[in-house]
Amino acid sequence: MKKKHETFSGKYAWITGASSGIGEALVYEFINRGAKVIISSNDEQGLERVKAACGGRSSEIICVPFDLSDTSDIANLVERQMKIIGKLDYLINIGGISQRARIDETPMWLDRKIFEINYFGTIALTKAVLPYMISHKSGHIVATSSITGRFGFPLRSAYSASKQALHGFFETLFLENKINNIRTSVLIPGRVRTNISFHALNSEGKEHGKMDEGLLNGITPEKAARIIIRGIKRNKREILVGGGELTILYIRRICPWFFFRIADKLKST
Ligand SMILES: NC(=O)c1ccc[n+]([C@@H]2O[C@H](COP(=O)([O-])OP(=O)(O)OC[C@H]3O[C@@H](n4cnc5c(N)ncnc54)[C@H](OP(=O)(O)O)[C@@H]3O)[C@@H](O)[C@H]2O)c1
């Protein structure tokens, strides 16, 4: 693994969604820059694979699998890790799941499941970690939204809503904790070539099982990870991650009528 400037030497990061895609690529960036990393997802074997891929630096990784949709024991889980590491510098919430189902086909239990993973899972871990960061008067917490966390989009009702909710939570977290020197960044990815559409849930709660055409033109997870690291180092509160597709964000903000004329015609699968 190619070594980079050790900007994160001596720092601890906790990365969720670390078993694939953007989260996995971020693990390698942090490790290459000298950090020690706790990695989480619901896929224990996937985490072990990522750890093994870190080669000589795999001893700097601790695997902590847990399900974001069941965070009833999260305070104990965080306490155990904090006893081991002492201080956490970065919490990088990447884990999440997408949706490919119209509103009229989506049962309420599925809306709730997507919110449990994307919103409640993320804020539960954040709330469990926050008191430790406050006690050290330092820390940086990252959450992952989406461009569809900035507007509604066909087949993504619960996904879009769960990501929009994260903006409200993390803006509040920032405002309440400026005094505690806690920094926050919200990632707004456009299209990144990962398995996100493959694992997206259909109206039955099963995997969509297809790679969306649009995603094939997305940036690589490695490029996404480099953009994210740059944004974190610059302490940006919002980090746009993607290519030309991000233009839609400006259209939505500056020319909403045009957005609503075209958005339902954009490819949603
Ligand atoms: N790729 C894009 O174009 C794009 C665009 C906008 C936003 N995003 C956001 O970026 C983040 C990362 O997605 P990705 O593109 O890297 O997709 P990915 O390759 O599918 O990765 C998703 C990660 O989230 C984890 N995860 C999903 N459900 C979980 C659960 N119940 N408990 C614990 N972990 C869970 C997965 O682990 P398991 O193996 O355990 O399921 C996996 O590590 C997501 O929040 C996604 O919404 C991605």
The ligand as an ORCA input file, in Angstrom:
! r2SCAN-3c Opt
* xyz 0 1
  N     -22.340      5.791     -4.168
  C     -23.039      6.900     -4.382
  O     -23.199      7.339     -5.532
  C     -23.627      7.653     -3.223
  C     -24.344      8.832     -3.504
  C     -24.895      9.534     -2.447
  C     -24.714      9.115     -1.141
  N     -24.024      7.971     -0.895
  C     -23.884      7.555      0.506
  O     -22.564      7.130      0.748
  C     -22.561      6.190      1.826
  C     -21.685      5.003      1.445
  O     -22.294      4.304      0.391
  P     -21.453      3.557     -0.757
  O     -21.759      4.253     -2.009
  O     -20.060      3.364     -0.336
  O     -22.265      2.177     -0.822
  P     -21.893      0.692     -0.353
  O     -20.679      0.232     -1.073
  O     -23.147     -0.083     -0.514
  O     -21.536      0.847      1.189
  C     -22.512      0.989      2.178
  C     -21.898      0.680      3.525
  O     -22.902      0.881      4.538
  C     -22.961     -0.282      5.347
  N     -24.295     -0.571      5.865
  C     -25.463     -0.667      5.157
  N     -26.459     -1.052      5.960
  C     -25.911     -1.220      7.196
  C     -26.428     -1.608      8.460
  N     -27.727     -1.939      8.630
  N     -25.589     -1.678      9.515
  C     -24.286     -1.374      9.380
  N     -23.727     -0.990      8.199
  C     -24.539     -0.918      7.130
  C     -22.542     -1.419      4.423
  O     -22.082     -2.491      5.212
  P     -22.759     -3.964      5.194
  O     -21.893     -4.714      4.273
  O     -22.691     -4.375      6.586
  O     -24.169     -3.810      4.691
  C     -21.427     -0.760      3.627
  O     -20.220     -0.834      4.344
  C     -24.027      5.853      2.103
  O     -24.467      6.559      3.236
  C     -24.746      6.350      0.860
  O     -26.081      6.724      1.130
  C     -23.476      7.229     -1.909
*
